[in-house]
């Protein structure tokens, strides 16, 4: 609703729509993102989609010189800072919790290219060399659609730094821990369901995902589909479908 109002400011109801949308959006953003930048559903795919939606609103407000609350601005920055550490060596995002592979922009591009596009937009929004290091190497169409050619010039002006990762990324508020060294990557998931009525969490406490030398060894089988009469979705959400321990008979 906020994005529609920003795109069509000449419409009679746009100003009211924008006020209403932002009144809901800002506190929701604060509640739904943990202090370490993990989206409350603990689904990297959903996190990427939410970041795309927020990027639409933030870039439109930026073009129209409308103020952004500093707290909400900081929240999106935290989300951006942990997106790349979450990304697997093969360029995909971990399949933990529900994943519908939703896209915001109508581009037929890979997850690696989507992440690169989002990080390019984030680098410009925040003028941060560390985010640019995780961005696309050349200014992509993805960023051009949101920031235009002026954004390309801003992107070029940001200092160049090599991309580096800590050996351990501790996202304890979101219940995720990541170890990375070159092509080796391990994710430990330990997040009790913060929103049990959402139905998007899986029964996978203490599950592991593992890449060695860039090759997957322990993977998450994913979501399948949300509407499934054969029970496959529930089976894939169950503990037996994950790399963890089953307790009990």
C-alpha positions in Angstrom: 0.0 0.0 0.0 2.9 2.4 0.8 4.5 1.6 -2.5 1.3 2.2 -4.5 0.8 5.5 -2.7 4.4 6.6 -3.5 4.1 5.6 -7.1 0.8 7.5 -7.6 1.0 10.7 -5.5 -1.5 12.4 -7.7 -4.3 10.0 -6.6 -6.8 11.6 -4.2 -6.4 8.9 -1.5 -2.6 8.4 -1.8 -1.6 10.7 1.1 -4.0 8.9 3.4 -2.9 5.5 2.2 0.8 6.3 2.8 0.1 7.5 6.3 -1.9 4.4 7.1 0.6 2.0 5.6 3.6 3.6 7.4 1.8 3.6 10.7 1.5 -0.2 10.3 4.9 -0.8 8.7 7.3 0.9 11.0 6.3 -0.8 14.3 5.9 -4.2 12.4 9.4 -3.9 11.1 10.7 -3.3 14.6 8.8 -6.3 16.0 9.5 -8.8 13.2 13.3 -8.4 12.9 15.6 -9.6 15.7 18.4 -7.3 17.0 20.9 -9.3 14.9 18.9 -8.8 11.6 17.2 -12.2 11.3 13.6 -12.1 10.1 11.2 -13.6 12.7 10.2 -16.6 10.4 13.9 -17.5 10.2 13.6 -18.2 6.6 16.4 -16.7 4.5 14.1 -16.8 1.4 11.3 -14.9 3.2 14.0 -12.5 4.6 15.2 -11.8 1.0 11.6 -11.2 -0.2 10.9 -8.8 2.7 14.1 -6.9 2.0 13.0 -6.5 -1.6 9.6 -5.2 -0.5 11.3 -2.7 1.9 13.8 -1.7 -0.8 10.8 -0.7 -3.0 9.5 1.6 -0.3 12.8 2.9 0.9 14.1 3.8 -2.5 10.8 5.5 -3.5 10.8 7.6 -0.3 14.4 8.5 -0.9 13.6 9.7 -4.4 10.8 11.8 -3.1 12.9 13.1 -0.2 10.5 11.8 2.4 12.0 11.1 5.9 12.7 7.6 7.1 12.5 6.8 10.8 16.1 6.2 12.0 15.1 3.0 13.8 13.5 1.5 10.7 16.5 2.6 8.6 18.8 0.8 11.1 16.7 -2.4 11.0 17.0 -2.8 7.2 20.7 -2.1 7.5 21.0 -5.0 10.0 19.1 -7.3 7.7 21.5 -6.4 4.9 24.6 -7.0 7.0 23.7 -10.7 7.6 22.3 -11.6 4.2 25.6 -12.6 2.6 26.9 -14.7 5.6 23.6 -16.7 5.3 24.2 -17.4 1.6 25.6 -20.9 0.9 28.8 -21.3 -1.2 26.7 -22.4 -4.2 24.9 -19.1 -4.2 21.5 -20.3 -2.9 20.0 -19.4 0.4 19.5 -22.2 3.1 16.2 -24.0 2.7 15.4 -23.8 6.4 11.8 -23.2 7.5 9.2 -22.4 4.8 10.3 -21.2 1.4 8.0 -20.3 -1.5 10.8 -18.8 -3.6 8.7 -15.6 -3.9 10.1 -12.8 -6.1 9.2 -9.1 -5.9 10.8 -7.9 -9.2 9.6 -9.7 -12.4 13.2 -10.7 -13.4 14.2 -14.3 -14.3 17.4 -14.3 -12.3 19.1 -16.7 -9.9 19.1 -16.4 -6.2 22.8 -15.4 -6.4 21.9 -12.6 -8.8 19.0 -11.5 -6.6 21.2 -11.3 -3.5 23.8 -9.3 -5.6 21.1 -6.9 -6.7 19.7 -6.4 -3.2 23.2 -5.8 -1.8 23.9 -3.3 -4.6 20.8 -1.3 -3.6 21.7 -1.6 0.1 25.2 -0.4 -0.6 23.8 2.8 -2.2 21.2 3.4 0.4 23.7 3.1 3.3 26.9 4.3 1.4 28.7 1.3 3.0 31.8 -0.2 1.4 31.3 -3.5 3.2 27.9 -3.9 1.6 29.3 -2.9 -1.8 31.9 -5.7 -1.3 28.9 -8.2 -1.2 27.1 -6.5 -4.1 27.1 -7.3 -7.8 30.4 -6.6 -9.5 28.8 -4.4 -12.1 25.7 -2.3 -11.6 22.8 -4.7 -12.4 19.4 -4.1 -14.0 17.9 -5.1 -10.6 19.4 -1.9 -9.0 18.7 0.2 -12.0 15.0 -0.5 -11.7 15.0 0.8 -8.1 17.7 3.5 -8.1 18.1 4.6 -11.8 21.2 5.8 -13.4 21.8 8.3 -10.5 22.2 5.2 -8.3 24.8 3.8 -10.6 26.9 6.9 -10.1 26.5 6.7 -6.4 27.5 3.1 -6.4 30.7 3.8 -8.4 31.7 6.5 -5.8 31.6 4.1 -2.8 35.1 2.8 -1.9 36.1 -0.6 -3.0 36.9 -3.3 -0.4 37.4 -7.0 -0.7 34.6 -9.1 0.8 35.5 -10.8 4.1 33.6 -13.1 6.4 34.2 -13.8 10.1 34.9 -17.5 10.9 31.8 -17.5 13.2 28.7 -15.4 12.5 26.7 -15.5 15.8 23.0 -14.7 15.2 21.8 -15.9 18.6 18.7 -13.7 18.7 17.6 -15.4 15.5 18.8 -18.8 16.6 21.4 -19.2 13.8 25.1 -19.8 14.0 27.3 -19.9 10.8 30.9 -21.1 10.4 32.6 -20.2 7.1 36.1 -20.6 5.8 36.6 -20.4 2.1 34.4 -23.1 0.5 33.6 -24.7 3.9 30.3 -23.5 5.4 28.2 -24.8 8.3 24.9 -23.6 9.7 23.4 -24.6 13.0 19.7 -23.8 13.6 18.4 -23.5 17.1 15.4 -21.2 17.1 12.3 -22.2 19.1 9.3 -21.0 17.2 8.8 -17.3 18.0 5.5 -17.3 16.2 3.9 -20.7 16.6 0.7 -19.7 15.0 2.4 -18.7 11.8 2.9 -22.3 10.7 6.1 -21.5 8.9 8.7 -23.0 11.3 9.9 -26.6 11.0 10.6 -29.2 13.7 14.4 -29.0 13.2 16.0 -27.7 16.4 19.8 -28.2 16.4 19.8 -29.2 12.7 22.9 -28.8 10.6 23.6 -27.7 7.0 27.1 -28.4 5.7 29.3 -27.6 2.7 32.9 -28.8 2.3 35.0 -27.5 -0.5 32.0 -25.8 -1.9 30.0 -29.0 -2.2 26.8 -29.7 -0.2 27.1 -32.6 2.3 24.1 -32.0 4.6 21.1 -30.2 3.1 17.6 -29.2 4.0 15.0 -30.9 1.9 12.8 -27.8 1.9 9.1 -27.0 1.9 7.6 -28.7 -1.1 4.3 -26.7 -1.3 1.9 -25.0 1.1 -1.2 -26.7 -0.1 -0.7 -30.5 -0.2 -3.4 -33.1 0.4 -0.9 -36.0 0.4 0.9 -34.9 3.5 4.3 -34.4 1.9 4.5 -30.9 3.3 4.0 -32.0 6.9 6.6 -34.8 6.4 9.2 -32.3 5.2 8.5 -30.1 8.1 9.0 -33.0 10.6 12.1 -33.8 12.5 12.9 -36.9 10.5 13.4 -34.8 7.3 16.2 -32.8 9.0 19.8 -33.3 10.1 19.1 -33.5 13.8 18.1 -35.9 16.6 14.7 -37.5 17.1 13.9 -37.9 20.8 11.3 -40.5 21.8 9.7 -43.6 20.1 
